[in-house]
Amino acid sequence: MARIVQAEERLEGRERLIEHWKTCFSQLASLANAAIEDVPRMLREVDVTLMFRTVPKEVESFIEYCKWLVGLMKEMVARSRD
């Protein structure tokens, strides 16, 4: 009988752990979806705004890095849909 109780307790613990990770991954997916929509739009706005201005190299590097990350995210999303 004690083994059954222990098994049920372990099962309940694992179910709580599964729910925890489901919630975490759901929140992460939500964040990623927002970034996929917002970041490219914001980068376009920044590009237009900075087009006729001299900006520090560090700012240019950061913007290029953001563009690279957006491209990588788009590739990952496209692959996951296949």
Rosetta silent file (secondary structure, phi, psi, omega in degrees, C-alpha in Angstrom):
SEQUENCE: MARIVQAEERLEGRERLIEHWKTCFSQLASLANAAIEDVPRMLREVDVTLMFRTVPKEVESFIEYCKWLVGLMKEMVARSRD
SCORE:     score description
SCORE:     0.000 S_00000001
   1 L     0.000  -39.618 -179.317    0.000    0.000    0.000 S_00000001
   2 H   -63.639  -35.390  178.888    2.849    2.398    0.843 S_00000001
   3 H   -66.041  -35.487  178.315    4.351    1.848   -2.596 S_00000001
   4 H   -65.683  -43.570  179.225    1.094    2.852   -4.240 S_00000001
   5 H   -63.050  -44.224  178.495    0.983    6.062   -2.205 S_00000001
   6 H   -62.276  -42.571  179.718    4.619    6.829   -3.086 S_00000001
   7 H   -63.738  -40.818  178.939    3.942    6.157   -6.772 S_00000001
   8 H   -65.739  -39.801  178.834    0.890    8.440   -6.700 S_00000001
   9 H   -65.620  -41.566  176.925    2.902   11.189   -4.992 S_00000001
  10 H   -63.248  -41.706  179.420    5.667   10.913   -7.589 S_00000001
  11 H   -61.945  -44.389  178.427    3.076   11.010  -10.358 S_00000001
  12 H   -62.692  -40.837  177.998    1.464   14.126   -8.866 S_00000001
  13 H   -62.585  -41.979  179.316    4.885   15.759   -8.563 S_00000001
  14 H   -67.801  -37.176  177.815    5.671   15.000  -12.182 S_00000001
  15 H   -64.520  -39.950  176.506    2.298   16.333  -13.290 S_00000001
  16 H   -64.056  -40.107  178.621    2.987   19.601  -11.430 S_00000001
  17 H   -64.407  -41.787  177.868    6.415   19.765  -13.056 S_00000001
  18 H   -61.785  -44.640  179.016    4.904   19.194  -16.501 S_00000001
  19 H   -63.026  -40.058  177.939    2.372   21.975  -15.922 S_00000001
  20 H   -59.138  -49.124 -177.577    5.148   24.289  -14.748 S_00000001
  21 H   -69.360  -33.970  175.461    7.203   23.691  -17.904 S_00000001
  22 H   -60.528  -44.524  179.253    4.137   23.987  -20.142 S_00000001
  23 H   -63.192  -45.254 -179.988    3.450   27.410  -18.617 S_00000001
  24 H   -61.460  -46.623 -179.459    7.089   28.476  -19.002 S_00000001
  25 H   -67.043  -34.887  177.411    7.252   27.374  -22.640 S_00000001
  26 H   -64.133  -43.234  177.925    3.911   29.013  -23.366 S_00000001
  27 H   -64.882  -39.958  178.306    5.174   32.312  -21.949 S_00000001
  28 H   -64.117  -41.857  178.126    8.393   31.986  -23.942 S_00000001
  29 H   -63.263  -39.799  178.175    6.424   31.307  -27.132 S_00000001
  30 H   -62.180  -44.761  177.941    4.291   34.360  -26.438 S_00000001
  31 H   -62.339  -44.477 -179.980    7.374   36.510  -26.002 S_00000001
  32 H   -63.671  -41.675  178.887    8.938   35.139  -29.189 S_00000001
  33 H   -62.723  -41.244  177.645    5.753   35.770  -31.177 S_00000001
  34 H   -64.078  -42.111  179.694    5.627   39.367  -29.981 S_00000001
  35 H   -63.963  -39.979 -179.533    9.291   39.838  -30.873 S_00000001
  36 H   -61.778  -32.856  179.865    8.748   38.361  -34.332 S_00000001
  37 H   -84.649  -46.102 -170.784    6.048   40.962  -34.964 S_00000001
  38 H   -81.319  -43.226 -172.982    7.429   44.021  -33.184 S_00000001
  39 H   -62.992  -46.899  178.907   11.206   43.904  -33.685 S_00000001
  40 H   -59.798  -39.960  178.298   11.225   43.852  -37.532 S_00000001
  41 H   -63.552  -43.832 -179.316    8.789   46.782  -37.628 S_00000001
  42 H   -66.945  -36.892  177.397   10.847   48.734  -35.141 S_00000001
  43 H   -64.160  -39.962  177.027   14.066   47.999  -37.053 S_00000001
  44 H   -61.850  -42.405  179.070   12.491   49.358  -40.244 S_00000001
  45 H   -62.681  -41.726  178.890   11.472   52.512  -38.392 S_00000001
  46 H   -64.747  -44.222  178.574   14.996   52.931  -37.010 S_00000001
  47 H   -56.067  -45.659 -179.183   16.522   52.383  -40.456 S_00000001
  48 H   -65.827  -42.723 -178.380   14.343   55.110  -41.940 S_00000001
  49 H   -64.470  -39.992 -175.634   15.015   57.475  -39.057 S_00000001
  50 H   -89.517   -3.088 -174.880   18.782   56.999  -39.160 S_00000001
  51 L   -54.462  -39.167 -174.590   19.095   56.966  -42.937 S_00000001
  52 L  -107.869   21.082 -178.640   20.117   60.612  -43.143 S_00000001
  53 L  -124.444  155.642  173.457   22.045   60.847  -39.891 S_00000001
  54 L   -90.581  123.414 -179.574   25.525   59.961  -38.813 S_00000001
  55 L  -120.366  152.921  177.976   25.380   57.343  -36.096 S_00000001
  56 L   -61.404  150.658  179.540   28.155   55.790  -34.043 S_00000001
  57 H   -56.927  -36.634 -179.635   29.587   52.512  -35.325 S_00000001
  58 H   -61.595  -38.451  178.681   28.378   50.781  -32.162 S_00000001
  59 H   -67.972  -44.179  176.954   24.781   51.733  -32.962 S_00000001
  60 H   -59.385  -44.650  179.735   25.175   50.480  -36.531 S_00000001
  61 H   -61.330  -42.442  179.599   26.671   47.234  -35.237 S_00000001
  62 H   -63.802  -43.695  179.409   23.811   46.776  -32.792 S_00000001
  63 H   -63.478  -43.123  178.377   21.190   47.364  -35.488 S_00000001
  64 H   -63.679  -38.952  177.238   22.914   44.908  -37.830 S_00000001
  65 H   -63.034  -43.247  177.635   23.055   42.351  -35.030 S_00000001
  66 H   -61.392  -42.006  177.901   19.323   42.812  -34.390 S_00000001
  67 H   -62.366  -40.901  178.843   18.627   42.332  -38.105 S_00000001
  68 H   -62.857  -43.902  178.412   20.689   39.148  -38.083 S_00000001
  69 H   -62.229  -41.494  178.304   18.747   37.840  -35.062 S_00000001
  70 H   -62.047  -43.827  177.385   15.426   38.645  -36.734 S_00000001
  71 H   -60.224  -42.385  178.391   16.547   36.776  -39.847 S_00000001
  72 H   -63.196  -43.461  178.208   17.558   33.807  -37.720 S_00000001
  73 H   -62.048  -42.759  179.742   14.191   33.825  -35.927 S_00000001
  74 H   -62.456  -41.649  177.658   12.349   33.942  -39.251 S_00000001
  75 H   -62.290  -43.393 -179.989   14.367   30.975  -40.538 S_00000001
  76 H   -63.191  -41.577  178.810   13.629   28.990  -37.380 S_00000001
  77 H   -65.360  -43.155 -179.944    9.904   29.724  -37.624 S_00000001
  78 H   -61.734  -43.028  179.160    9.857   28.774  -41.306 S_00000001
  79 H   -65.768  -36.086 -178.005   11.636   25.474  -40.570 S_00000001
  80 H   -70.974  -22.031  179.282    9.279   24.669  -37.705 S_00000001
  81 H   -83.110  -16.793 -179.662    6.291   25.085  -40.029 S_00000001
  82 L   -75.364    0.000    0.000    7.649   22.573  -42.534 S_00000001
